[in-house]
């Protein structure tokens, strides 16, 4: 069940999030919160491929164990 991002853990742990890319396609991926530091913008970050880390604006999150139960 999707949860509000207001309650998402911001301790750097990976959580499964839903977000839309610039084409409007909804994605689900593991992401983690990073606070702003050293000129880097704070927010939610995910790998979109093995080399590219991207800041995303998630609309919801899932506990990873809940997500695995649905498979």
C-alpha positions, -999 to +999 in steps of 0.1 A: +000+000+000+015+034-010+024+057+019+027+095+021+062+109+015+057+130+046+063+099+066+091+084+046+123+076+064+150+102+058+179+084+075+196+074+042+181+040+040+168+027+007+131+026+003+109+018-027+093+050-042+070+060-071+079+089-092+072+103-127+099+111-153+098+141-176+077+121-201+051+114-174+059+077-171+054+064-136+085+046-122+091+025-091+126+022-078+148+022-047+158+056-035+173+073-005+171+107+010+203+129+010+204+162+028+219+192+009+256+195+013+287+205-006+267+223-033+246+193-039+208+197-037+191+177-010+162+154-018+154+119-029+180+102-052+178+070-072+199+052-098+182+053-133+210+030-146+241+015-132+261+048-135+235+076-133+222+089-100+192+112-104+172+134-080+135+125-082+103+139-066+085+108-054+047+108-049+046+078-026+067+051-009+064+015+000+081-006+028+103-030+008+089-060+027+054-051+017+064-047-020+080-082-019+048-097-004+029-085-035+050-105-060 
